[in-house]
Amino acid sequence: NRGAGPLSVSPHFRDTPLVSAQPRTARRRPGVRAHLARTLGITAALSVAGTALITFYLVRQYAGTEALNELEHQATQSASETLSLESLHPEQAVETDLTQALKDLLTGSGDRVVYIGPQGDILGSDTTAVTVAHKVDLAPVLAGRRVDGQIRAAGGNYVYVAEPVPGRRPAGAVAGLLLARPVGLAANFWRPIIGRVLVAGAVAVLVAVIASLLIARRLSDPLRHVSEATRRVASGDLTSRVPVEGDGEVADVAQQFNAMAEALSEAQRREHEFLANVSHELRTPITAIRGYAEALADGTASGPAQAEAIRVIGDEAGRLELLIRDVMDLARLGAKEFGLDLRPVTLGATVSRAVAAAAAKAAEAGVTLVDSSDPGFDAITVVTDPLRVGQVVSNLVDNALRVTPSGGSIRVGGRYAAGEVAIDVADTGPGIAGTDLPHIFERSYLWAKSHSVRPVGTGMGLAIVRELVVALGGRIDVASQLGVGTTFTLRLPRPTG
């Protein structure tokens, strides 16, 4: 408002925090180094814990076995010293001088004892030993056989030995005795063991973490180099390469990245070269068309010159149309946007049509063009797209006509060989150097090499041929000799008849 004075901030908004319009930075995920260190540390800790449990179990088993062995020895001695007692009752048995002394001895060593009467009754006042005895089958003892084992009773684990009294016993004498000993690791026994295991485990975890960090660094450094180089390539620096470090898959990743970067760099170079060639090819006919069109417009071209101007404009327009068609074909082939009409066909007619279509042009150039297909080629059936095959053969014939001098010859023929249908296009042109053969299907390669010394097309014909042949599932071979000629061979697999 006019005259309202300086702008003031409402108290309602004065303490309100501002919201930044900048996007939040993505939280960085832990790297390989952290993951590997954590994984190996956890693995080491679990291994130590498992080792401690197994150690405790084995020590406990060992303690039980040793206790049982000692108890068996004690039971054997005790049974041999037991007196024959007549008509014993539980309260009398434990009061007999000798048995009471034996009981005191055993109890002092931690063992519990009860006697087994002639009818399998349990004689003794030690409630723990009585409880254990009630859980044990004493029938073998009455038959003169020892019984031993481990049992849980009275809130703990016990090893027991029920030993029969040896020799012949008078009627009513004690049949045997049962000794019981609690088994378990005393604190003063297992604490030192567990302490040592924990110390060893801590050392193992520390060593595992240090080793994991060293291994992770060895693994992550090459990957980090690849990641950094990938970002540089993505920003347009196709000269980035990474050192090949490490072994096995890590080194293979670096090698594959360098190969990819090299291929991208080469593809970019060829793309620039291709665009330069296309621009040059477009500029020449456009300049001719514009010049003759201006001459027709201002009346400079009249009479015979007018007819010549119209002819040149028509020829250059046809040249432009051919160039645009080739560029569009390459674009569709590269984007896989063309379709194939695959069906069982015989290719004899396809070869004949390609030869017939080029016959007039060959006659005008003074070149002999013949169909040299093998007898019976018309009867061989193959599953393919006849129109695309015809396009490939026509492109090869056009190239051959362009380079074959007057008086030369071109032979086009189909044959069946080694499970494949083969179509040869052989000319008597100047041939192709051996160093150029690996590159002739690259866009504009032959155009750049030869346009100044011999007739060439748009430089894209052989590239289109290769893409079509690959799409058809076949392959194309080339053999050439300088001064003799060149032979292209289209091979299509799996004939059906």
C-alpha positions in Angstrom: 0.0 0.0 0.0 1.1 3.5 -0.7 2.6 5.3 2.3 2.4 2.1 4.4 6.1 2.4 5.3 8.7 -0.4 5.1 7.5 -3.9 4.5 7.2 -5.9 7.8 7.2 -9.6 8.4 4.1 -11.2 10.1 5.0 -12.6 13.5 3.2 -15.8 12.4 5.9 -16.4 9.8 8.9 -14.9 11.6 9.9 -18.1 13.3 8.8 -20.6 10.6 11.7 -22.5 9.1 12.3 -22.0 5.4 11.8 -25.0 3.1 14.7 -25.4 0.7 13.7 -25.9 -3.0 16.9 -27.9 -3.6 16.5 -31.7 -3.8 17.8 -33.7 -0.9 21.0 -35.4 -1.5 20.6 -39.1 -1.9 21.8 -41.0 1.1 25.0 -42.8 0.1 24.8 -46.5 0.4 27.5 -48.5 2.2 30.2 -49.6 -0.1 31.8 -53.0 -0.7 34.4 -52.4 1.9 31.8 -51.8 4.7 29.6 -54.7 3.5 32.5 -57.1 3.4 34.0 -56.1 6.8 30.6 -56.3 8.4 29.8 -59.7 6.8 33.2 -61.2 7.8 33.0 -59.8 11.3 29.5 -61.3 11.8 30.6 -64.6 10.4 33.6 -64.7 12.7 31.5 -63.8 15.7 29.0 -66.5 14.8 31.8 -69.0 14.3 33.3 -68.2 17.7 29.9 -68.5 19.4 29.3 -71.8 17.7 32.8 -73.0 18.7 32.1 -72.0 22.3 28.8 -73.9 22.4 30.4 -77.0 20.8 33.3 -76.8 23.2 31.0 -76.5 26.2 29.0 -79.4 25.0 32.1 -81.6 24.4 33.6 -80.7 27.8 30.3 -81.5 29.5 30.1 -84.8 27.7 33.7 -85.5 28.7 33.0 -84.6 32.3 30.0 -87.0 32.3 32.0 -89.8 30.8 34.8 -89.4 33.3 32.3 -89.2 36.2 30.6 -92.4 35.0 34.0 -94.2 34.7 35.0 -93.2 38.2 31.6 -94.1 39.5 31.8 -97.6 38.0 35.2 -98.2 39.6 33.8 -96.9 43.0 30.7 -99.1 42.6 32.8 -102.2 42.0 34.9 -101.6 45.1 31.9 -100.7 47.2 29.9 -103.8 46.1 32.8 -106.1 46.9 33.0 -104.6 50.5 29.3 -104.8 51.2 28.4 -107.4 53.9 25.6 -109.8 53.6 22.8 -108.5 55.7 19.8 -110.5 56.9 16.3 -109.2 56.8 17.4 -105.6 56.2 14.9 -102.7 56.3 15.8 -99.3 55.0 16.1 -97.7 58.4 18.4 -100.6 59.5 20.6 -100.7 56.4 21.9 -97.2 56.8 22.7 -97.7 60.4 25.0 -100.7 60.0 28.5 -99.7 61.0 30.3 -100.7 57.7 27.6 -99.5 55.4 27.3 -96.3 57.3 31.0 -95.7 57.0 30.8 -96.5 53.2 27.9 -94.1 52.9 29.8 -91.3 54.7 32.8 -91.9 52.4 30.8 -91.7 49.3 28.7 -88.7 50.4 31.9 -86.9 51.3 33.0 -87.3 47.6 29.7 -86.0 46.4 28.2 -89.4 45.5 24.9 -90.7 46.7 24.2 -94.3 47.6 21.3 -96.6 48.2 21.1 -100.4 48.5 19.0 -102.8 46.5 17.2 -105.4 48.4 16.7 -109.0 47.3 13.3 -108.2 45.9 14.4 -105.0 44.2 13.3 -102.8 47.0 15.3 -99.7 47.6 17.1 -99.5 51.0 18.4 -96.1 52.1 17.5 -92.7 53.4 19.2 -90.5 50.8 16.2 -89.0 49.0 18.1 -88.0 45.9 19.6 -91.5 45.5 16.2 -93.0 46.2 14.6 -90.8 43.5 17.3 -91.8 41.0 16.8 -95.5 41.9 13.1 -95.3 41.3 13.7 -94.1 37.8 16.1 -96.9 36.9 15.2 -100.5 35.9 16.8 -102.6 38.6 15.8 -106.0 37.2 19.2 -106.6 35.5 20.9 -106.0 38.9 18.8 -108.8 40.5 20.0 -111.0 37.7 23.7 -110.1 38.4 24.3 -107.5 35.7 25.5 -103.9 36.0 23.3 -101.0 34.9 24.7 -97.6 34.3 23.8 -94.4 32.4 22.7 -90.8 32.8 19.3 -89.6 34.0 17.6 -86.4 35.0 16.1 -86.5 38.5 15.6 -84.3 41.5 16.1 -81.2 39.5 19.5 -82.1 38.0 21.4 -84.5 35.8 23.0 -87.6 37.4 25.2 -90.4 36.2 24.4 -93.6 38.0 25.8 -97.1 38.4 23.8 -100.0 39.8 26.2 -102.7 40.7 25.2 -106.2 41.9 27.0 -107.7 45.0 29.5 -110.2 43.6 29.5 -113.9 44.6 26.9 -116.1 46.2 24.6 -114.2 48.6 22.7 -115.8 51.6 19.0 -115.5 51.5 17.7 -112.0 52.4 21.1 -110.4 51.7 21.5 -107.1 49.8 21.4 -107.7 46.1 23.4 -104.7 45.1 23.9 -100.9 45.4 23.3 -97.8 43.3 25.7 -94.9 43.2 24.6 -91.6 41.8 26.7 -88.5 41.1 25.5 -85.1 39.9 27.1 -84.1 36.5 27.5 -80.5 35.4 30.4 -78.1 35.1 31.2 -76.2 38.1 31.7 -72.5 37.7 35.3 -72.7 38.6 35.7 -75.3 35.9 33.9 -73.8 32.9 34.6 -70.1 33.5 38.3 -70.3 32.6 37.4 -72.3 29.5 34.7 -69.9 28.4 37.0 -67.0 29.2 39.8 -68.4 27.0 37.3 -69.1 24.2 36.0 -65.6 24.3 39.5 -64.1 24.2 40.3 -66.3 21.2 37.0 -65.3 19.6 37.7 -61.6 20.1 41.1 -62.1 18.5 39.5 -64.0 15.6 36.9 -61.3 15.0 39.6 -58.6 15.1 41.7 -60.5 12.6 38.7 -61.2 10.4 37.8 -57.5 10.3 41.3 -56.4 9.5 41.5 -59.1 6.8 38.2 -58.1 5.4 39.2 -54.5 5.2 42.4 -55.4 3.3 40.4 -57.7 0.9 37.7 -55.2 0.5 40.2 -52.5 -0.5 41.8 -54.9 -3.0 38.3 -55.6 -4.5 36.8 -52.1 -4.2 39.6 -50.0 -5.6 39.4 -51.4 -9.1 35.6 -51.1 -9.0 35.9 -47.6 -7.8 38.1 -46.8 -10.7 35.6 -48.3 -13.1 32.8 -46.3 -11.4 34.7 -43.0 -11.8 35.6 -43.8 -15.4 31.9 -44.7 -16.1 30.8 -41.2 -14.8 33.4 -39.6 -17.1 32.2 -41.6 -20.1 28.6 -40.7 -19.3 29.6 -37.1 -19.3 31.1 -37.5 -22.8 34.8 -38.2 -22.1 35.2 -41.4 -24.2 39.0 -41.4 -23.7 38.7 -42.6 -20.1 40.3 -45.9 -19.4 40.9 -47.8 -16.1 44.0 -49.8 -15.1 43.6 -53.5 -15.1 44.1 -54.5 -11.5 43.3 -57.6 -9.4 42.7 -61.1 -10.6 39.9 -63.0 -12.2 36.5 -61.3 -12.5 37.8 -57.9 -11.2 40.4 -57.7 -13.9 37.9 -58.9 -16.4 35.5 -56.0 -15.5 38.3 -53.5 -16.1 39.2 -55.1 -19.4 35.6 -55.2 -20.6 35.1 -51.6 -19.6 38.1 -50.5 -21.6 36.9 -52.5 -24.5 33.5 -50.9 -24.2 35.0 -47.4 -24.0 37.2 -48.2 -27.0 34.1 -49.4 -29.0 32.1 -46.3 -28.0 35.0 -44.0 -29.0 35.3 -45.8 -32.4 31.5 -45.7 -32.9 31.6 -42.0 -32.2 34.4 -41.4 -34.7 32.5 -43.4 -37.3 29.3 -41.5 -36.5 31.0 -38.2 -37.0 32.6 -39.5 -40.2 29.3 -40.8 -41.4 27.5 -37.5 -40.7 30.3 -35.7 -42.5 29.9 -38.0 -45.5 26.2 -37.7 -45.6 26.4 -33.9 -45.3 28.8 -33.9 -48.3 26.6 -36.2 -50.3 23.6 -33.9 -49.5 25.4 -30.7 -50.3 26.4 -31.7 -53.8 23.0 -32.5 -55.3 21.3 -29.7 -53.4 23.9 -27.2 -54.8 23.3 -28.6 -58.3 19.5 -28.5 -58.0 19.6 -24.9 -56.6 21.9 -23.7 -59.3 19.9 -25.2 -62.2 16.6 -24.1 -60.6 17.9 -20.5 -60.4 19.0 -20.7 -64.0 15.5 -21.9 -65.0 14.0 -19.1 -62.9 16.0 -16.2 -64.4 15.8 -17.6 -68.0 19.5 -18.3 -68.2 18.8 -21.9 -69.1 16.8 -21.9 -72.3 16.5 -24.1 -75.3 18.8 -27.2 -75.0 20.2 -25.9 -71.8 16.8 -25.9 -70.2 16.3 -29.6 -71.1 19.8 -30.4 -69.6 18.9 -28.4 -66.4 15.7 -30.4 -66.0 17.6 -33.7 -66.5 20.2 -32.8 -64.0 17.6 -31.7 -61.4 15.8 -35.0 -61.9 19.1 -37.0 -61.5 20.1 -35.2 -58.4 16.7 -35.5 -56.9 16.9 -39.2 -57.5 20.3 -39.3 -55.9 18.9 -37.4 -52.9 16.0 -39.9 -52.7 18.4 -42.8 -52.7 20.5 -41.3 -50.0 17.5 -40.5 -47.8 16.1 -44.0 -48.3 19.5 -45.6 -47.3 19.6 -43.3 -44.2 16.1 -44.3 -43.2 16.8 -48.0 -43.8 19.8 -47.9 -41.6 17.9 -46.0 -38.9 15.0 -48.6 -38.9 17.5 -51.5 -39.0 19.4 -50.0 -36.0 16.2 -49.5 -34.0 14.8 -52.9 -35.0 11.7 -51.2 -36.3 11.4 -53.3 -39.5 9.4 -56.4 -39.8 10.2 -59.8 -41.4 7.7 -61.9 -43.4 9.2 -65.3 -42.8 7.7 -68.2 -44.7 8.8 -71.3 -46.7 10.0 -70.1 -50.1 12.3 -71.0 -53.0 14.9 -68.4 -53.8 15.4 -69.2 -57.5 12.8 -66.6 -58.5 14.3 -64.0 -56.1 17.7 -64.4 -57.8 16.1 -64.3 -61.3 14.2 -61.1 -60.5 17.4 -59.3 -59.1 19.2 -60.3 -62.3 16.4 -59.1 -64.6 16.0 -55.8 -62.7 19.7 -54.9 -63.3 19.9 -56.3 -66.9 19.2 -53.0 -68.6 21.7 -51.1 -66.5 24.3 -53.9 -67.1 23.8 -53.7 -70.9 24.1 -49.9 -70.8 27.5 -50.3 -68.9 28.7 -53.0 -71.3 28.8 -55.6 -68.5 27.8 -59.2 -68.9 25.3 -60.1 -66.1 24.3 -63.8 -65.9 22.3 -66.1 -63.5 24.6 -69.0 -62.7 22.4 -70.8 -60.2 22.9 -74.6 -59.9 20.4 -76.9 -61.5 17.7 -77.8 -59.0 18.2 -74.6 -57.0 14.5 -73.7 -57.6 13.5 -76.8 -55.7 15.3 -75.9 -52.5 13.0 -74.4 -49.9 14.1 -72.2 -47.0 12.2 -70.3 -44.3 13.0 -66.6 -44.9 11.7 -63.2 -46.1 12.0 -63.3 -49.9 11.7 -59.5 -50.2 14.5 -58.8 -47.8 16.7 -61.4 -49.5 15.9 -59.7 -52.8 16.9 -56.4 -51.3 20.3 -57.9 -50.2 21.0 -59.4 -53.6 19.9 -56.2 -55.5 22.2 -54.1 -53.3 25.1 -56.5 -54.0 24.4 -56.5 -57.8 24.2 -52.6 -57.8 27.6 -52.4 -56.0 29.1 -54.9 -58.5 27.8 -52.9 -61.5 29.2 -49.7 -60.1 32.8 -51.1 -59.9 32.9 -53.5 -62.8 34.4 -51.9 -66.0 32.9 -52.2 -69.4 33.7 -55.6 -70.9 33.6 -57.2 -67.4 31.1 -59.7 -66.1 28.9 -60.3 -63.0 27.8 -63.8 -62.0 24.8 -64.2 -59.7 24.0 -67.8 -58.6 22.3 -69.8 -55.9 23.5 -73.2 -54.6 23.0 -75.6 -51.8 26.2 -76.3 -49.7 26.8 -77.9 -46.3 23.3 -77.5 -45.0 23.0 -73.9 -46.2 21.5 -72.0 -49.0 24.2 -69.8 -50.6 23.8 -67.0 -53.1 27.0 -65.7 -54.7 27.5 -62.3 -56.4 30.9 -62.3 -58.1 32.3 -59.4 -60.2 35.5 -58.8 -62.2 36.0 -55.4 -60.8 39.2 -54.0 -59.3 39.0 -56.0 -56.1 39.4 -54.9 -52.4 42.6 -54.8 -50.5 43.0 -57.4 -47.7 43.5 -54.7 -45.1 40.1 -53.2 -46.1 38.1 -56.5 -46.1 37.4 -56.5 -42.3 35.8 -53.0 -42.5 33.8 -53.0 -45.7 30.5 -53.4 -43.9 31.1 -50.3 -41.8 29.1 -47.3 -42.8 30.9 -45.1 -45.3 34.2 -47.0 -45.0 34.6 -47.8 -48.7 33.1 -44.4 -49.6 35.8 -42.6 -47.6 38.5 -44.9 -49.1 37.5 -44.9 -52.7 35.1 -42.1 -53.6 38.0 -40.0 -55.1 39.3 -42.9 -57.3 36.3 -44.9 -58.4 32.5 -44.7 -58.6 30.8 -45.3 -55.2 27.3 -45.0 -53.9 26.1 -43.5 -50.7 28.5 -45.5 -48.6 25.7 -47.2 -46.7 24.7 -50.1 -49.0 26.9 -52.7 -47.5 26.0 -51.6 -44.0 22.4 -52.2 -44.8 23.2 -55.6 -46.3 24.9 -56.7 -43.2 22.1 -55.6 -40.9 19.5 -57.3 -43.1 21.5 -60.6 -43.2 21.9 -60.6 -39.4 18.1 -60.0 -39.1 17.5 -63.0 -41.4 19.6 -65.2 -39.2 22.3 -65.7 -41.9 25.7 -64.4 -42.6 27.6 -62.8 -45.5 31.2 -63.7 -46.5 33.4 -61.8 -48.9 36.5 -62.9 -50.8 38.5 -60.5 -53.0 41.7 -60.2 -55.0 43.1 -57.0 -56.3 42.9 -56.8 -60.1 40.8 -60.0 -60.3 37.4 -59.2 -58.6 35.3 -59.7 -55.5 32.7 -62.4 -54.5 30.0 -61.8 -51.9 28.3 -64.9 -50.5 25.0 -64.7 -48.7 24.4 -67.8 -46.5 21.0 -68.7 -45.0 20.7 -71.6 -42.6 18.3 -74.5 -42.1 16.7 -75.2 -45.5 13.5 -77.1 -45.0 13.5 -79.1 -48.2 
